[in-house]
């Protein structure tokens, strides 16, 4: 959680499944955070593309609505990618 708060001030954070998968395909992602209530299909997609570039995937203990609040966004966040 603390790591996500530190990333808020940097340009290394990607929010959303589509943007994270695009970056995973280009091998530009170092780590992926998933909300506790992330749909299984999202998890499968992230794991599939993450295996190619050996990305660390961390499933958080907070739901997507709370993750949106942590990131100071007015919407739910299910997937966060961290650029290399």
Number of C-alpha atoms within 10 A of each C-alpha: 12 7 7 15 12 10 14 13 9 8 9 13 20 19 17 14 19 12 13 24 22 13 19 25 13 11 17 17 24 18 19 23 18 25 23 15 14 16 11 9 9 16 16 11 12 20 16 13 19 21 12 11 15 14 20 14 17 13 14 16 12 15 16 20 16 16 24 17 13 16 18 11 12 9 13 16 22 24 24 22 25 21 17 11
